[in-house]
Amino acid sequence: MRKIVRIKNLEYTYPDNTDALKGIDLDILKGESIGLIGPNGAGKSTLLLHLNGILGEGRASIEILGMKVEEKNLIKIRQKVAIVFQEPDDQL
């Protein structure tokens, strides 16, 4: 099966020096459904914000549909990756 999301060694530290993500590796295959669960502050939203380049790449390797999440690919990636937060009415 084709990998639609590939994350290798994702790490992120918040501006206050709190570690949010450390050593995250994840492959999601086409047709696969996953659930991302955890308590408040666990880094779920932070991980998702990396998928469309809202948060920086850092040293991680992130690919969406075979495209590296980097400046030159962001328009194409953002046409495919959308994030709806807990209160979607607040986004609109």
trRosetta pair geometry for C-beta under 8 A, 3 or more apart (Angstrom, degrees):
i j d omega theta_ij theta_ji phi_ij phi_ji
1 29 4.1 55 113 -171 131 126
1 30 5.5 -153 179 46 100 86
1 31 6.7 -101 -148 35 135 114
1 32 7.7 107 138 -34 155 105
2 29 6.8 126 75 -157 41 73
2 30 4.6 31 65 -10 93 126
3 6 5.0 47 149 -59 137 106
3 27 5.3 -64 -130 -161 119 100
3 28 7.0 104 -159 68 70 45
3 29 6.0 -58 -101 -99 50 59
3 30 7.7 -125 -88 -22 6 78
3 63 7.5 60 115 91 116 116
3 66 7.9 118 79 -66 86 68
4 28 5.6 -54 62 98 89 93
4 29 6.8 95 6 -169 87 17
4 30 5.1 111 -39 -74 113 69
4 64 7.0 10 163 -160 65 59
4 65 5.7 1 -148 -76 70 64
5 26 6.7 -16 121 116 109 101
5 27 6.9 162 91 -153 68 34
5 28 4.0 28 46 37 107 110
5 51 6.8 -28 -130 -129 121 116
5 63 7.4 159 -154 87 35 62
5 64 6.0 -2 -104 -109 68 67
6 26 7.6 180 -147 92 29 59
6 27 5.4 9 -110 -110 71 78
6 28 7.9 -135 -61 28 45 65
6 61 7.4 -30 121 121 98 94
6 62 7.2 163 88 -152 61 38
6 63 4.4 5 54 52 104 102
7 10 5.0 -24 177 -28 116 124
7 24 5.8 -19 130 119 130 97
7 25 6.2 -180 98 -143 79 31
7 26 4.4 21 45 47 112 88
7 27 7.6 -151 30 -64 65 44
7 47 7.9 -2 -120 -162 170 99
7 50 7.6 77 -119 108 125 131
7 60 6.5 -14 -164 -179 82 123
7 61 7.4 152 -157 86 36 60
7 62 5.2 4 -109 -109 74 81
8 25 5.6 22 -120 -118 50 86
8 60 6.5 156 78 -164 56 71
8 61 4.2 1 53 56 110 103
8 62 7.7 -156 27 -68 65 46
9 23 6.1 -32 -132 -130 60 50
9 24 7.4 104 -158 56 9 50
9 25 6.7 18 -45 -72 46 86
9 59 6.5 -55 120 111 117 97
9 60 5.4 -167 91 -114 69 67
9 61 6.8 54 43 17 94 82
10 21 5.4 -30 123 139 95 136
10 23 7.7 34 59 131 51 4
10 24 3.9 -35 58 60 102 106
10 25 7.7 170 11 -66 85 36
10 26 7.9 -24 9 13 128 102
10 47 6.9 89 123 -127 152 83
10 50 6.2 111 -146 127 133 171
10 58 7.6 101 -148 65 58 127
10 60 4.0 37 -98 -113 60 146
10 62 6.8 57 -84 -69 113 107
11 19 7.8 -46 -166 -151 90 97
11 21 5.7 -169 -136 101 30 82
11 22 5.3 36 -121 -117 92 47
11 23 6.5 31 -74 -37 96 44
11 24 7.4 168 -65 11 46 85
11 58 6.3 -129 69 135 77 153
11 59 6.8 9 38 50 108 103
11 60 6.6 177 19 -57 62 102
12 19 7.8 124 88 -161 48 55
12 20 4.7 -36 93 63 97 111
12 21 4.4 43 30 37 91 104
12 43 7.4 148 63 -145 115 116
12 46 5.7 -166 86 164 149 124
12 50 7.1 -136 -55 -64 139 128
12 55 6.5 22 -126 151 142 143
12 58 6.7 -151 -88 -22 70 154
13 17 6.1 -6 171 -144 120 37
13 18 6.7 160 -162 78 72 36
13 19 5.3 -41 -105 -101 84 52
13 20 6.5 168 -109 9 25 83
14 17 7.1 -47 75 25 72 15
14 18 4.5 2 40 56 116 91
14 19 7.9 -130 10 -63 80 7
14 20 5.5 96 -37 -40 90 115
19 22 5.6 13 176 -51 126 116
20 43 4.3 140 171 -105 84 108
20 46 4.7 -40 153 105 142 175
21 24 5.1 -39 -177 -19 112 127
21 43 4.9 148 -66 -172 82 145
21 46 6.0 -159 -30 111 114 123
21 47 6.1 128 -90 -78 141 85
24 47 6.6 -141 -179 -116 172 115
24 60 7.7 -2 63 -119 92 132
28 32 5.5 -153 -169 75 75 127
28 34 6.1 -97 -116 -9 114 136
29 32 4.5 89 62 -18 78 127
36 44 5.2 136 139 -142 113 105
36 47 7.1 -148 -160 75 145 138
36 48 7.5 159 83 -56 167 107
37 44 7.5 -7 -131 -92 9 138
38 42 3.3 -110 134 82 130 168
38 43 7.3 -13 89 45 155 70
38 44 5.5 176 45 -49 110 110
39 42 5.2 118 59 -45 62 113
43 46 4.5 -61 -156 47 67 121
43 47 5.7 76 143 -30 87 95
44 47 6.0 -56 -156 30 27 110
44 48 6.7 19 152 -12 62 108
45 48 5.6 -57 -148 40 36 110
45 49 6.2 40 153 -25 69 105
45 83 7.9 95 -146 -173 79 138
45 85 7.2 32 -119 -116 124 99
46 49 5.8 -52 -147 32 30 113
46 50 7.2 35 152 -22 59 100
46 55 6.6 22 -161 -17 69 166
47 50 6.0 -57 -165 25 35 113
47 51 7.4 40 143 -30 63 99
48 51 5.5 -43 -161 13 45 118
48 83 5.4 119 147 -114 122 126
49 52 7.3 -71 -158 47 37 82
49 54 4.3 -80 -169 69 89 117
49 55 4.4 72 119 -7 109 107
49 83 7.1 -8 -84 -55 58 169
50 53 7.4 36 -168 -80 37 26
50 54 7.5 -92 -68 50 24 74
50 55 5.1 -51 -77 67 67 105
50 57 7.6 112 -155 -107 95 42
50 60 7.1 9 -173 74 142 153
50 62 5.9 -161 148 -83 105 165
50 69 7.0 98 162 116 71 165
51 62 6.9 -140 -108 179 47 134
51 64 6.3 97 -173 -75 82 126
51 69 7.0 -135 -159 -90 27 148
51 77 7.9 -162 151 170 63 119
51 81 5.3 -153 130 -166 104 149
51 83 7.8 134 62 -64 113 111
52 64 7.7 28 -88 -39 57 163
52 69 7.4 -146 -130 -133 12 119
52 74 7.4 87 174 -152 66 80
52 77 5.7 172 -133 129 66 106
52 78 5.1 89 -166 -97 114 74
52 81 4.2 -165 -77 98 105 123
52 82 7.6 59 -64 -85 155 24
52 83 6.8 -134 13 -21 133 107
53 57 7.4 -14 -124 -60 80 85
53 69 5.1 -170 -70 -176 90 100
53 70 7.6 176 -108 -77 127 9
53 71 7.8 144 -160 -84 146 40
53 74 4.7 -85 54 -115 162 107
53 77 6.5 98 -10 84 116 141
53 78 7.3 -76 38 -59 110 100
54 83 8.0 -63 -10 13 144 145
57 60 6.1 -140 179 59 64 84
57 62 6.7 -142 -134 24 85 111
57 69 6.1 170 -99 100 101 95
57 70 6.3 9 -65 -93 152 72
61 68 7.3 -65 -160 -129 74 100
62 68 7.1 101 78 -158 57 60
62 69 4.2 -17 93 21 110 124
63 66 6.0 -2 173 -133 121 13
63 67 6.3 152 -156 70 76 32
63 68 5.5 -44 -96 -91 80 47
63 69 6.9 -147 -90 -16 26 78
64 67 5.6 -29 67 60 72 89
64 69 6.2 71 -4 -66 103 94
64 77 5.0 96 64 -135 138 104
64 80 6.4 161 148 88 125 129
64 81 5.9 -61 -149 -46 158 130
65 77 7.7 -179 36 -111 106 72
65 80 6.2 -43 -8 146 140 172
67 73 4.3 169 170 -162 119 146
67 76 6.2 -157 -117 95 175 125
67 77 5.8 -146 93 -71 132 98
68 73 6.1 141 71 14 60 149
69 73 6.8 -115 -117 81 27 120
69 74 7.5 65 -160 -90 65 72
69 77 6.2 94 -110 -120 76 171
70 73 5.7 68 57 24 68 102
70 74 7.4 -110 100 -45 28 85
71 74 5.9 -35 -149 -13 30 117
73 76 5.4 -63 -168 49 68 109
73 77 5.4 66 136 -26 92 109
74 77 5.6 -59 -139 42 31 110
74 78 5.8 28 165 -18 69 111
75 78 6.1 -59 -143 39 24 107
75 79 6.8 30 153 -24 59 103
76 79 5.8 -54 -157 27 32 114
76 80 7.1 13 151 -5 62 109
77 80 5.9 -74 -160 44 36 103
77 81 5.6 -11 163 15 79 117
78 81 6.2 -66 -113 58 34 84
78 82 7.9 79 -170 -78 61 63
84 88 5.0 -5 -168 -98 102 113
84 91 7.0 -129 -137 17 62 161
85 88 6.5 161 60 -79 61 55
85 90 7.4 -55 77 66 120 109
85 91 6.2 142 31 -55 102 123
87 90 4.3 40 116 5 112 119
87 91 7.5 152 101 -20 68 83
88 91 5.4 -50 -159 25 49 116
88 92 6.9 43 152 -23 73 103
89 92 6.1 -56 -153 28 38 110
